[in-house]
Amino acid sequence: MTALHLWLRHEVRSTERRTPVVPDDARRLVGSGVRLTVEDSPQRVFPAEEYEAVGARIAPAGSWVSAPDDAVILGLKELPDEPPRLTHRHIFFGHAYKRQPGAADLLRRFTAGGGALLDLEYLVDDQGRRLAAFGYWAGYLGAALAVLQERDRLTAPLRPTGKDELDALLHPAPGDREFTALVVGALGRSGRGARAAFATAGVEPTGWDLAETRDLDRRALLDHDVLVNCVLATTPVPPFVRPTDLADPARRLRTLSDVTCDVGSPLNVLPVYDRTTEWTDPVRRLTEEPPLDLIAIDNLPSLLPRESATDFSRDLLPALLDFDGAPWDRCLERFHQACRELGVDKAEKDEPAEEGASGRV
């Protein structure tokens, strides 16, 4: 059997500091016989020299486009818009299976080139549980930014930091304004992270999960000062906050932190905004009276890049060491299913796609 050739690519998004494989786990991969190529990346939290020291070959940023045909290209966030035809197998978060903006264009690039997307969001075990996810740290940071916003400590632009430094900002101080908080999706990975951040901040949030959202008490939801949404819907559900709620004079809710950032999807549970916020401007005012501020950053864990990448890499490593395993077969089948659903399962040689889908995690 030919040895797996993994090609760890540079991330084109300037604020993406994470990596799906950290140097310590790269050592395990190389030791097991995996050929590992790592692109140089000035923004990655782990420098290329640390990968080279454990046996990886270093390549220029963006050189994956000319990688050998058998190389599996590994990343996290969206691909650049070129090339129009993708010939390799790619592992990353594609966010293209729920008719998100740009989804069909991205999948069409794969079918045009004969490549395939092995989407990390759909890398699951036999019970459908995700094998590797950034959810905990996404939830932690979604709640942390909401706390800092409520306590007038959130400064822009946001910058990557470490957990100790972040927690020092979260700890309560004399004179801090008290507020009520609600975490929706409280029992999942993101919800656990959000509740942990609130605990660090000295806040006891209300926690809702399936039971509470199945029979939603929207009045109770709007009576909280802060809402942290950690729900990624897979089937249609009534929205948690509706456009009509923005003008409700009785609404107490004033800070909405959307960890999921499912904007553009027909399954979005918060259809009250049409674009995410950025590190440069993390908060956007949705309405003035009564005021409601939005935090919706789609790569929150990159603000704690070392901690989040280390945890993710640890969870992903067993699957990479067993690249012939059933989870990857399921990923491939889900890709083909999505292509059929979007009508892009046939190569369109004469009309290459123009752009890819934007990513979130």
C-alpha positions in Angstrom: 0.0 0.0 0.0 1.3 3.4 -0.9 2.2 5.6 2.0 -0.2 8.5 2.7 1.2 11.9 1.5 -0.3 14.7 3.6 0.3 18.3 2.4 -0.4 20.8 5.1 -1.3 24.1 3.3 -0.9 27.7 4.3 -4.2 29.4 5.2 -5.1 32.3 2.9 -7.2 34.1 5.5 -4.9 36.6 7.2 -6.5 36.1 10.6 -6.2 32.3 10.6 -3.4 31.3 13.0 -4.5 27.7 13.7 -3.4 24.4 12.1 -5.1 21.0 12.0 -1.8 19.3 12.9 0.6 20.6 15.5 4.4 19.7 15.4 4.1 17.1 18.2 1.5 15.2 16.2 3.4 15.7 13.0 6.2 13.7 14.7 3.7 10.8 15.2 2.6 11.0 11.6 6.1 10.9 10.2 7.1 8.2 12.6 4.2 6.1 11.3 5.4 6.4 7.7 3.3 9.3 6.5 5.0 11.6 4.0 4.3 15.1 5.4 4.8 18.3 3.4 4.2 21.5 5.3 3.9 24.8 3.6 5.7 27.8 5.1 3.2 30.1 6.7 4.3 33.3 8.5 0.9 33.5 10.4 0.7 29.9 11.6 1.2 29.9 15.4 3.7 27.1 15.0 6.7 28.0 12.7 7.7 25.8 9.9 11.0 25.0 11.6 9.2 23.0 14.2 7.7 20.8 11.6 11.0 20.5 9.8 12.6 19.4 13.0 10.3 16.4 13.2 10.9 15.2 9.7 8.4 17.2 7.5 9.5 18.6 4.2 8.9 22.4 3.9 7.4 23.9 0.8 6.5 27.4 -0.3 3.0 28.8 0.7 0.4 28.0 -1.9 2.5 25.3 -3.7 -0.2 22.7 -3.1 -1.7 23.5 -6.5 1.3 21.7 -8.1 1.5 18.9 -5.5 1.7 15.3 -6.7 -1.7 13.9 -7.7 -1.7 11.4 -4.7 -1.1 14.2 -2.1 -4.0 14.9 0.2 -4.2 18.6 0.9 -5.0 19.4 4.5 -6.2 22.7 5.8 -8.9 24.4 7.9 -10.6 27.3 6.2 -11.6 28.3 2.7 -9.5 27.8 -0.4 -8.3 30.6 -2.7 -10.4 31.3 -5.7 -7.9 29.8 -8.0 -7.4 27.3 -9.6 -10.9 26.8 -11.0 -10.4 23.0 -11.2 -9.4 21.1 -8.1 -7.7 17.9 -8.8 -6.6 16.7 -5.3 -8.5 15.3 -2.4 -8.8 18.2 0.1 -9.5 18.0 3.9 -10.9 21.2 5.4 -14.2 22.8 6.6 -15.9 23.5 3.3 -19.3 24.7 4.6 -20.9 23.7 1.3 -23.5 21.1 2.1 -26.4 23.2 3.3 -26.7 25.6 0.3 -24.5 28.3 1.8 -23.5 31.1 -0.5 -20.8 29.9 -2.9 -21.4 26.2 -2.1 -22.3 25.1 -5.6 -19.3 27.0 -7.0 -16.9 25.3 -4.6 -18.3 21.8 -5.3 -18.3 22.5 -9.1 -14.5 23.2 -8.9 -14.0 19.7 -7.5 -16.2 17.9 -10.0 -14.5 19.9 -12.8 -11.1 18.8 -11.7 -11.9 15.3 -10.5 -10.9 16.0 -6.9 -12.9 15.5 -3.7 -13.8 17.4 -0.5 -13.4 15.4 2.7 -15.2 17.8 4.9 -14.0 17.9 8.5 -17.4 18.8 9.8 -18.7 15.4 8.5 -15.8 13.3 9.8 -17.8 11.2 12.3 -17.8 7.9 14.1 -20.3 5.1 13.6 -22.8 6.9 15.9 -22.5 10.2 13.9 -20.4 12.0 16.5 -17.7 14.3 15.2 -14.2 13.0 15.7 -12.5 16.4 15.7 -14.0 19.9 16.3 -13.1 23.3 17.5 -16.4 23.7 19.2 -15.3 24.0 22.8 -12.9 26.9 22.1 -15.4 28.6 19.8 -18.0 28.6 22.6 -15.4 29.8 25.1 -14.4 32.7 22.9 -18.0 33.6 21.9 -19.0 33.9 25.6 -15.7 35.7 26.5 -16.2 38.4 23.9 -19.8 38.9 25.0 -18.5 39.3 28.6 -15.9 41.8 27.5 -18.5 43.7 25.5 -20.9 43.9 28.5 -18.0 45.1 30.8 -16.7 47.7 28.3 -13.4 45.8 28.0 -13.6 44.7 24.4 -11.1 46.5 22.2 -10.5 46.3 18.5 -8.8 45.1 16.5 -8.9 41.7 18.2 -5.5 40.0 18.5 -4.6 36.3 19.2 -3.6 35.7 22.8 -3.2 32.8 25.3 -5.8 31.5 27.7 -4.1 32.9 30.8 -4.1 36.4 29.3 -7.7 36.1 28.2 -8.9 34.8 31.6 -7.2 37.7 33.3 -9.5 40.0 31.4 -12.5 37.9 32.2 -12.1 37.8 35.9 -14.7 40.0 37.6 -13.6 43.3 39.0 -15.2 45.8 41.4 -17.7 48.0 39.6 -18.5 45.5 36.9 -22.0 45.8 35.6 -24.2 42.7 36.4 -26.0 41.0 33.5 -28.0 37.9 32.8 -26.8 35.4 30.1 -28.4 32.6 28.2 -26.4 29.8 26.4 -28.5 28.0 23.8 -27.0 24.6 22.9 -25.6 24.4 26.4 -24.8 20.7 26.5 -22.8 20.5 23.3 -19.1 21.2 22.8 -19.6 24.9 22.1 -22.1 25.2 24.9 -19.7 23.7 27.4 -17.0 26.1 26.3 -19.4 29.0 26.7 -20.4 28.0 30.2 -16.7 27.6 31.2 -15.9 31.2 30.0 -18.9 32.5 31.9 -17.8 30.7 35.0 -14.3 32.3 34.7 -16.1 35.6 34.5 -18.2 35.0 37.6 -21.4 34.7 35.7 -24.0 31.9 36.1 -25.7 31.6 32.7 -29.1 30.0 32.0 -28.5 26.9 29.9 -31.0 25.7 27.2 -30.7 22.7 25.0 -33.0 20.4 23.0 -35.8 20.3 25.5 -36.0 24.1 25.8 -35.6 24.9 22.1 -38.2 22.2 21.1 -40.9 24.4 22.8 -39.2 27.8 22.6 -40.2 30.5 25.1 -39.1 33.4 23.0 -40.2 35.9 25.7 -37.8 34.3 28.2 -35.0 34.3 25.6 -35.5 38.0 25.0 -35.5 38.8 28.7 -31.8 38.0 29.0 -29.1 40.6 28.5 -26.8 38.3 26.6 -27.5 35.4 24.2 -24.7 33.1 23.1 -25.9 30.8 20.3 -24.1 27.4 20.1 -26.8 25.6 18.0 -25.9 24.4 14.5 -29.3 23.3 13.2 -29.4 20.3 10.8 -33.2 20.4 10.2 -35.5 23.4 10.0 -36.4 24.9 13.4 -38.3 28.1 14.4 -35.7 31.0 14.6 -34.6 32.0 18.0 -34.6 35.7 17.2 -36.7 37.1 14.4 -36.4 40.4 12.6 -39.6 41.5 14.2 -38.0 41.0 17.6 -35.4 43.7 16.9 -38.1 46.4 17.2 -39.7 44.9 20.3 -39.7 47.7 22.9 -39.9 45.1 25.7 -36.7 43.3 24.5 -34.0 43.2 27.2 -31.5 41.3 25.0 -28.7 43.7 24.0 -25.7 41.5 23.1 -26.1 38.6 20.6 -23.0 36.4 20.3 -23.5 33.9 17.4 -20.9 31.2 17.7 -22.4 29.1 14.9 -22.4 31.9 12.3 -24.7 30.0 9.9 -25.5 33.2 8.0 -26.8 32.5 4.5 -28.0 29.0 5.3 -31.8 28.3 5.2 -31.3 26.6 8.5 -29.9 29.7 10.3 -31.6 30.1 13.7 -30.7 33.8 13.9 -31.9 35.3 10.6 -31.4 38.9 11.8 -28.1 39.7 10.1 -26.6 39.1 6.6 -22.9 39.2 7.2 -20.4 38.2 9.9 -18.3 40.6 12.0 -14.5 40.8 11.7 -11.5 41.0 14.0 -11.1 44.6 13.0 -14.7 45.4 13.9 -15.9 42.6 16.2 -19.2 44.2 17.2 -21.9 45.6 14.9 -25.0 47.5 16.1 -28.1 45.8 14.6 -30.7 48.2 15.9 -30.5 51.4 18.0 -33.8 51.3 19.9 -33.7 49.3 21.9 -30.0 48.6 21.2 -28.8 45.2 20.1 -25.2 44.5 19.3 -24.0 41.5 17.3 -20.7 39.5 17.6 -20.5 36.9 14.8 -16.9 36.0 14.1 -16.5 32.8 12.0 -13.1 31.8 13.2 -13.3 32.5 16.9 -10.8 29.7 18.0 -8.1 31.4 16.0 -8.0 34.0 18.8 -6.6 31.2 21.0 -4.6 29.5 18.3 -2.2 27.4 20.3 -4.8 25.9 22.7 -7.4 25.3 20.0 -5.0 23.8 17.5 -3.4 21.5 20.0 -6.8 20.0 21.1 -8.0 19.7 17.5 -4.8 18.0 16.3 -4.9 15.5 19.2 -8.4 14.5 18.2 -7.7 14.4 14.4 -4.5 12.4 14.7 -6.1 8.9 15.1 -8.2 9.4 11.9 -5.2 10.5 9.9 -3.2 7.5 11.1 -6.1 5.4 9.8 -6.8 7.1 6.5 -8.3 4.0 5.0 -10.9 3.9 7.8 -14.7 4.1 7.5 -15.0 7.7 8.7 -13.1 8.9 5.5 -15.4 6.7 3.4 -18.4 8.4 4.9 -16.8 11.8 4.2 -16.4 10.9 0.5 -19.9 9.6 0.2 -21.3 12.8 1.8 -19.3 14.8 -0.7 -20.9 12.9 -3.6 -24.3 13.2 -2.0 -23.9 17.0 -1.7 -22.8 17.2 -5.3 -25.9 15.3 -6.4 -28.2 17.5 -4.3 -26.8 20.7 -5.7 -26.8 19.4 -9.3 -23.0 19.6 -9.7 -22.2 15.9 -9.8 -21.3 16.1 -13.5 -18.0 17.8 -14.6 -18.7 21.1 -16.4 -15.5 21.4 -18.4 -16.5 24.4 -20.4 -17.8 26.5 -17.4 -15.3 26.4 -14.5 -16.5 27.8 -11.3 -15.4 31.4 -10.4 -15.2 31.3 -6.7 -15.4 29.1 -3.6 -17.5 29.1 -0.5 -16.4 31.1 2.5 -15.6 29.0 5.6 -16.8 29.2 9.3 -15.5 27.4 12.6 
